[in-house]
Amino acid sequence: MTGSAVSPPLAGITVVDFSELLPGPFFTQSLAEMGARVVKIERPPHGDNVRRMGPGVFDAVNRGKQSLLVDLKDEAGRAEVHALIATADIVVESYRPGVMARLGFDAARLCAEFPRLVYVSLSGYGQEGPWAGLPGHDINYLAAAGVLAVSGVPDGGPAQSFGLPVADLCGAMYALSSTLAALYQRAHTGQGQYLDVALADCALHWMNPRVGAWRESGAITLEAQREATLVKPAYGAFACRGGRHVSIAALEDHFWARLCDALDLAPYGGDEFRAMKARKDVAVAINRRIAELLADREADEVFALLQRHDVPAAPVVEPSHVSGLPQFAHRDKFEAGSLLPVARYPVAMAGMVPGGVGGAPALDNARD
């Protein structure tokens, strides 16, 4: 149930957000969508660098926030921010280690002064260690965590082939879940805490399912790990007529059997290939056969066929067309917008505003 009769999940929670770029703002955007008051602290004269580097990105991840343009090197500005923190539940920052201490807003100082405060630092490699001071971006954190080495295409080198900043968004989600857990813990203990969220650490944790599979199969070398990760039978995006694609994921034996009912996959449709282990050995050939069968067929026809046979499949939808997909339209997943509307927080909760939280704050209205 959603609506105004019930308060949003984070009603009454105030967040002072020093973060810039993507991971921190995406994290605090989620807090705002759950009802928290988020005050974004921006540096003069231009505010968050993403306002100029990628204004569309800024608008997408700062919706519903307030903005305070303040010089943190100025005594009066620092006093204003300190007074705001005194009323806050959460402080978020994403500078390199040491910056907040130089500004007088480090975790040690603020958590001692305000014991109920949950203080969250997002950084590339964490606050300690030989790499703590290094600059970086998403691809660097994925490289350090082992993700990049097993990404790309099977016969190519490492490549950031996934079209999203995985480490940035992964870190934002760990920051979100950890912060909510810290608030829950505070409700019992009365104490806040400091959260050191490293994007590389978060990507590393996401590697655990892959590591488990490699341990079980004995895939110790990088070549074996890449093959196990990137080459799966009846799994991939297959080209259809007119340049459209359909994704298929018939991994389990029963789904493979249904795919064989839908398509003539000879010579791989016999009993000797009913088990995944046997199919894995000829994965490239199976995928080549599927590609041959679908190349001259319409994508909608293929999707309808696979739906009828209960095979895991979905059309590959272009980003410009996602908002028109009947599934998402039925679930009312987008905020208003005629071209590429942004998606709402994906989990509806009691009290959350059905129409979304509004737009990002304009810099010239930063104190409104």
N, C-alpha and C positions, 0 to 999 in steps of 0.2 A: 504494500500500500504506500503510495506517495501522496504528497499534497501539503497544504499549509497548516492543517489541523495539528500536525505533529512537528516538533522542532527537528531541524536537521541533525544528523548524528554528531557533528562537531560544533553545534551551536554553543556560543560562549567561549570557544577556544580562540585565542589570539596568537598569530604567528608573525614574528618579525623576520623578514626574509632578505638577507644580504646577497643571495645567490644571483648569478648571471648565467648567460648562455642557455644550455638546455637541461642538464640533469636536475639541478636544484629547482628551477622554475617549473619543470614538469611535475616534480614531486609536490611542490606547494600548490600547483594548480589542482591536483587531486584533493588536497586538504580544503581548498576553497570550494570545490564542487560538493564536498561533504559538509559544508556549512561553516567552516572556520573563517574568521576574519584574518586576511593576509595583507600585511602592510609591507610593500616592497621598498627597500631602501636603495636609492639610486644615486650614483655619483654625478655631480655636475661636470661639464656642461651638457653632456649628451645622454646621460643615464646608461642603462644596460647596453653594452656594445651591440647586442643583437637587434636593438632598435634600428641601427644603421646597417649592420651586416645582413640581416634577414628579417625585415619588418613583419613579413607574413608569419615567420616562426615565432617572433615575439608576441604577435596578436594571439596565436594559437595556444600558447602556454602561459599566458598571464591574464586570462579572462577572469573577471570578477574580483581582481585584487585592487587595493589602494596603492598609491605610489607616493613616496616622500623623497623629494630631491634634496639631498643634504651633503654638505662637505664634512666628511668625517675627520678631517684634519683641523677643523675649526672647533674651538672650545664650545661655542654656543651650539653648534650642530651636534657635537657629541653629547652634550647635556640633554638636548631634545630627544635624541635616540635612546639615551640611557633611561629617561623618564618613560618612554614607550616600552622598553624592555621590562621595566618594573611591573608593568601590567600584563605582560605576555606569559603564555604557557610554553611556547616553542620559539627557539631561535635557530635559523638555518643560515649557513654560510658555505661558500664554495671557492674561497680563495686558496692560494697555496699555503702550506703550513707556515705559521709565523706572522702572516699579514694581520690577522685579527688581534694578535697580542700587541703589535705595534700601534694599532688603532685604539687599544684599550678595551676591546670587547672580546677577549679570549674566553674560552670555556672555563678555565680554572678560576678566573676572577668572577665571572657572572654566576657560575653555579655555586660558588661560595656565598655570594651576596644574595642570590635568589635560589634557595635549595629545591624549590619545586620546579625549576626550569628544566625542560628537555632541550638540550643544545645539540644540534646536528651539524656535523662537518662532512661535506661531500668533497672528495678530492680524487685524483687519479690513482694514487698508490697508497693513500693513508697518511697519517700524521707522523709515522715513524718508519725507519728503515732506510737503506742506502738509496732507494729511488724516490723517497718521499718528496724531495724538492724538484723532481723532474717535471717539465711541462709535458703535456700530452693531449691527445684527442682519442676519440672512440677506437680508431684502428690500432692505436698503440696499446691500449688496454686489452683489446682482443688478442693482439700479438703476444703480449706478456702472459696471458692466461692460457695459451695453447689453443684458443678458438680459431685463430687465423690459419694456423698450420693445417687444419683439417677442413678448411672452407675453400670454396671455389668449385671448379669442375674436376672430374676424376683424373683426366690426363693433363691437367695444368698445374701451375704453381699456386701458392697461397693467394687468396683474393677475398676481399670483403664483398662477397657476392650477395649477401642479404641486404635488401634495400632499406634497412632501418639502422639507426645508430644503436646497436644492440647493447653495448656496455653502458652507454649513457642512460638508456631507458631501464635496463636491468638494475643499475645502481639506484635510480629514482624509485623503483618499486621496492627494493630492499630498504631504502630510507623510509618509505611510507609505512611498510609493515612493521619495521622496528620502532618507528615513532609511535604508532598506534599501540604497540605492545608496551612501550615505555609509559604512555599515558594510563593504560590499564594498570600497570604495576604501581604507578604513582597513586592511583585511587586507593590502593591497599596499604602502601608504605608511607605516603605523604612526601616521598622524595622523588625528585627528577633525576636525570642522569645525562651523561655525555655519550653521544653516539658518533663513532669514527667510521664513516662509510666510505670505503675505497672502491672505486668502479672496477678496478682490476680484480679485487677480492670477490666482488659480486659475480663477475663473469666467470671467475674460477669455480665458484660454487655451482654455477649452472653447468659446468663440465662434468659433474659427478655422474649423471646417468650414462654419458658416453664412456667415462672411465670404467664404470661397472661393467658395461658391455664388453669393452676391450679386455678387461681382466678375465671375464668368463670365457672369451673366445681365444685368448692367448695372443691378441693383436698388440705386440710390443713395439714393433717398428712403426715409423711414421707412415711408410707405404701401406702396411696392413691396416693401420688406423684410418687412413684416408679411404681405402677401399671399403672398409666396413661402414664408414659413415656416409660416403657419397654414392655408393653403388648398391642399389636395392632393386630386386625384381618387381616389376609392375608398380613402380613408385616413381612418379615424376610428372612433369608437365609435358604433354604431347601435342604437337602441332596438328591442327585440323585445316580444312579448306579456308582460304581467305585470310590466313595469318592468325586466326584465333587458336587458343589452346584450351585443353581440358586437363585438370590435374586428376591423377589416379593414385590410389594408395591401397592396393589389394595385398596387404602384407600377410595377414593371418590366413591360415590354410582354408578356412571356410569362405573367406572373401575371394581367395584365388579361385576356388571352385566355381563361385558365382561369375567371376570374370570369364572363366572358360566357357560357361554357358552363354554368355553374352557375345563373346568374340571367338573366332576360330584361331586359337593360339597354337595349333599344330606346328611343329612336332613336340611342343612343350605342354600339351594339355592332358597327357596320359597320367596313369597312376604313379609312374616313377617320379613325377614332379609335384605330387600332392603335398609333400613335406617341404617346409621352408628351406631347410638345409640343402636339399637338392636344387631348388630354384636359385639359391644364392650363388651356386657354382656357375650358373649360366645366366646370371642377371643381365649382362650386357646384351646377350642374344634375345632374351625375352623382351627387353625394352625396345630393341630394334624391331622385333616382330610387331609389337603394339603400335609403334610409330608408323610402320608400313600400312597397317590396317586402318589407321585413323587419318592418314594424310589427305585423302580425297573425300572425307566425310565432313558434314557440317558439325560445328561444335555443339550447337543446340540439340541436334539429333543424337550425337554421342552421349551427351549428358542425360538426355531423356532415356536412352537405352540402358545406361548404367543405373539410373534411378530405378527403373523397372526391375532390374536384377539385384537391387540392394547392394551395390558395389560402392565403396567410399570414393566419391568423385565430386568435383565442383568445377565450374567454368573458371578460367583465369580472368578475373574482372579488372579492367583498367581503373586506376584511382579516380578518374573523372566520372566513372559510371557507378562507383560503389554506392553512392547515396540513393541510386535508383533501384538497387537490388531489392526484390520484394521481401526477402528475409529481414533486412535491416530496416526497411520502411515499416514493416509490420511492427517491429519492436521499437520504433520511434527513437533511433539511435543518434540522430543528428540535430544540432542546433540550426537555427534559421540561416540560410545562405543560398544564393542562387547558383554559385559556382564553387565546387569543392567545399561544402560546409564541413565544419569540424564536428567530430564525434563527441558525444557526452561521455562522462564517466560511465564505464560499462555496466556497473552493478547498481540497479535501482534500490534505494533504501528509503525507509520511512522519513518523511520530512524534506527530502531533497527537492529542489525547485524543478518542476517538470520542464519549464522552458529554458533551463540553463542559467548560467550565472552572469551573462552579459559579456561585454567586450573588455579588452585590455585598457588600462588607464593611459590617457594621453599625457605626454610629458609636460605640456603647458598647463595641465590641470592637476599636477602631481599632488597637490595638497588638498584636493577636494575630497 
